[in-house]
């Protein structure tokens, strides 16, 4: 379950980082939030890795 949440977090982070180009006034804030989502998603996937293997 944590692995799936991590993958979804990584995908949401990638999508929001990609969409930041259409919000030039708030691009830095959107990219920061996207980076946090990516790191959290990778952390969840890494935490669930022993269970998945």
N, C-alpha and C positions, 0 to 999 in steps of 0.2 A: 504494500500500500504506500509506503514511504517512497519507494522507487518511482511509482506512477506519479505521485505528487511532485517529486523532483523533476521528472521529465516534463510535466506540465509547466512547472515553474521556469524551467530553462526555455521552453517554447514561448511562454508569455514574455520572458525577458528579451528573447531575440525579436519577437514581433514588435514590442514597444521600442526597442532600440532602432529597428528599421523604420518605424513610423515617426520617429523624432525629427526626421528631416522636414516633415510637413508642419511642424510647430517650431519655427525658428526662434520665436521669442522665449520659449520654454524648453529649448532643446537640451540645455545642460541639466536641468532638473529631471527631464524624462530619461536622459541617458544615465544619470545617477541611479534613478529608481530601477532602470533596466539592469544595470550592473549588479545592484543588490539582489534582484530577482534571480539573475544568472548564478551568482555565488551561492545563494540559498538553495537553488535547485541542484547545483552540483554537490553541495554538502549533503542534501537529502539522498541523492543517488549514491554518493560514497558511503553514507551511513547504512543504506540498505543493501549495499553490495555483498556483504557476507551471506545475507539471507538469500539473495538471488543466485548465488553460486552454489 
